[in-house]
Amino acid sequence: MWTITEKQYTSDDGESYTGYGVAFGKCSVEDITPSRAAIMRFIEALNKYEASPVHIYELIENFLAEVC
């Protein structure tokens, strides 16, 4: 099951923000988006369609193309 990761980061201009990512077992990708609502929708889709970690980078690319 895919889960959300949450971590505090500092941007290049010194501002602090929360970045959200995804994890599945030992596979994790951090700091995908600063939007908790967006990452929740992404996680729901990953779990609904039983997404394989093998395809996570392509899925993230598609996700970011939709939200930008």
C-alpha positions as CSV (number, residue, x, y, z in Angstrom):
1,M,0.0,0.0,0.0
2,W,1.3,3.5,-0.9
3,T,1.6,6.0,1.9
4,I,2.4,9.7,2.2
5,T,5.7,11.0,3.3
6,E,6.0,14.5,4.9
7,K,9.1,16.5,5.6
8,Q,10.2,20.1,6.2
9,Y,12.4,21.7,3.5
10,T,14.1,25.0,3.0
11,S,13.7,26.6,-0.5
12,D,16.7,28.2,-2.3
13,D,15.5,31.6,-1.1
14,G,15.5,30.4,2.6
15,E,11.8,29.9,3.1
16,S,10.6,26.8,5.0
17,Y,7.9,24.6,3.5
18,T,6.4,21.1,3.9
19,G,7.0,18.7,1.0
20,Y,4.9,15.6,0.5
21,G,5.9,12.4,-1.3
22,V,5.0,8.8,-1.6
23,A,6.4,5.5,-0.2
24,F,5.8,1.8,-0.9
25,G,7.9,-0.5,1.2
26,K,11.6,0.5,0.7
27,C,10.7,2.6,-2.4
28,S,10.1,6.3,-1.6
29,V,10.1,9.6,-3.5
30,E,10.1,12.7,-1.4
31,D,9.2,16.3,-2.1
32,I,6.8,15.8,-5.0
33,T,4.4,18.6,-4.1
34,P,3.7,21.1,-1.3
35,S,0.0,20.4,-1.6
36,R,-1.3,17.8,0.9
37,A,-4.7,17.7,-1.0
38,A,-2.9,16.9,-4.3
39,I,-0.8,14.1,-2.8
40,M,-3.8,12.6,-1.2
41,R,-5.5,12.4,-4.6
42,F,-2.4,10.9,-6.0
43,I,-2.1,8.3,-3.2
44,E,-5.7,7.3,-3.6
45,A,-5.2,6.7,-7.4
46,L,-1.9,4.7,-6.7
47,N,-3.7,2.4,-4.3
48,K,-6.9,2.1,-6.3
49,Y,-5.1,1.0,-9.4
50,E,-2.5,-1.0,-7.4
51,A,0.4,0.9,-9.0
52,S,3.7,-0.9,-9.1
53,P,6.8,0.9,-7.7
54,V,8.6,0.1,-11.0
55,H,6.5,2.8,-12.7
56,I,6.5,5.4,-10.0
57,Y,8.7,8.0,-11.8
58,E,6.5,7.9,-14.9
59,L,3.3,8.1,-12.7
60,I,4.8,11.1,-10.8
61,E,5.6,12.8,-14.2
62,N,2.0,12.3,-15.3
63,F,0.7,13.6,-12.0
64,L,2.8,16.7,-12.1
65,A,1.7,17.4,-15.7
66,E,-1.9,17.3,-14.6
67,V,-1.5,19.6,-11.6
68,C,0.7,22.3,-13.2
